[in-house]
Amino acid sequence: MFGIDIDENLSWEDHVDRICKIISSKVYFGTKMICPVLHATLKHSLRRFQLIRCCYCTSPKLSEKNGTIELLGKTYKTDHVTNIRSSLIPKIGIGLHNMKHHPLNLLKRQIVDYFYKNFINRQKNPVFSVYDSISPVVTLHQNFDSLLVPEDHVSRKLSESFYLNSQYMLRAHTSAHQSDLIRTGLNAFLVFGDVYRRDTIDSSHYPIFHQAEGVRLYRGQELFSKMNITGDYQIFENGEKNETKQPLHTKEAVMILEHELKSTLENLAFELFGKDVETQWVDAYFPFTHPSWELEIKFQGEWLEVLGCGIMEQELLTAAGAGDQIGWAFGLGLERLAMRLYSIPDIRQFWRYNDTGFMSQFAVKDPSTPIKYKEVSSYPQRIYNMSFWLTDGYSENDFYDLVRNVGGDVVEQVRLTDDFYHPKVKRHSHCYEIVYRDMSKSLSKEEANIIHKQIGEAASKELGVENRWNL
């Protein structure tokens, strides 16, 4: 056994960090996990602090031997769908949102503080528990099927997500953990984590970004008593689905949930962006909620989407063992909000966690401290163009992924500038503008030339395209 002294000068989050470090040093052997009983005991203890952390202490590593990939201490067999590139591996599981003095950590703390202050039980303890270190490797069932994502949904395509093999992938959203957490009996929780998607390349997109997920569930009487409503009201009925509700939900229950959900998230927006920020709700579609909405705020004269939310599909809750409950869920992108809150112009800046010039700007005790990011340095761009004939099955995201793999973070943006069809030869051609800029030094023309040539050669070899010209 071992103990830990409580230091009143430390935050509860710091105490949890200390506990996790002690547990790791005492009961971890190499990459072996804590035994289930001790792990459960640790979870129960940390629930007092309302910050539950699952420790993944191994460093990401790629080992391609005999058709396998070693990642986060586990080995996975590769197959015909494996599409994770080696350049992505070192960043998997780093967890920028848990780094002290990182802007994503400040934003996470603001969100957690908001829910801790506004959702309190009778014992004056926070209702929501927090999960911020769950492994990003999930099954396809967790990422898609448990969330009722249709078989033909675009997000399942190889060009959209990162697959380890036909069974495992890197999560594309933190919603992948909803069903598992609900199945443990939780009815109010927040999930923070890194998510992975194959996407375009520009100042606001990156193959890794971070999300926050929130879920709140209620049983019948709990929901109505919360609003001081008495009478024989029910949350379920045998009705019909329409634009405002699911077939099993009563109109009264949905009205209460919608009111709480929207007021909760509007007040979160006020907490982050100020009381005077304008908001509006837009109807949306998500496979796992109905009805669904997106919250937009007026930012610098334009409407900006900040999150998606809705009433959770009852089929999802029933499958997770919570068919007697009804609830709401929301999800938001941390980088998207942090870039606006702190005036960070480029999403690549978030990966400068070893740069004291970047991190020192966010070294504050109070996470709600107003901060405006100041550029540490600025170096000139190198702009090139690349044109090639397409082949059958060509995907833009495959090209973007290839460019990122070859050029790394030196590639600032890739933009499709021309989509041309030649009627005589009956072939399609794409032309892309590729912008190079090193964030730590001035990139020479010779260095850019080498990278640009390597990208062209790799595109021809891996994608089968026929280069027309590279300038």
Secondary structure, DSSP 8 states (H G I E B T S, - for coil): -------TTS-HHHHHHHHHHHHHHHH-BTTB---HHHHHHHHHHHGGGT-B-----S------SSSEEEETTEEEE--TT----TTTGGGTT--GGGSTT-HHHHHHHHHHHHHHHH-B-TTS-BS-EEE----SEEEHHHHTGGGT--TT-GGGSTTTS-BSSSSEEE-SSGGGGHHHHHHTT-SEEEEEEEEE----BBTTB-SEEEEEEEEEEE-HHHHHHHTT--SS--SB-S---BTTB-TTB-HHHHHHHHHHHHHHHHHHHHHHH-TT--EEEEEEEETTEEEEEEEEEEETTEEEEEEEEEEE-HHHHHHTT-TT-EEEEEEEEHHHHHHHHTT---GGGGG-TT-HHHHGGG--SSTT-------S-----EEEEEEEE--TT--HHHHHHHHHHHHGGGEEEEEEEEEEEETTTTEEEEEEEEEE--SSS---HHHHHHHHHHHHHHIIIII--EEEEE-
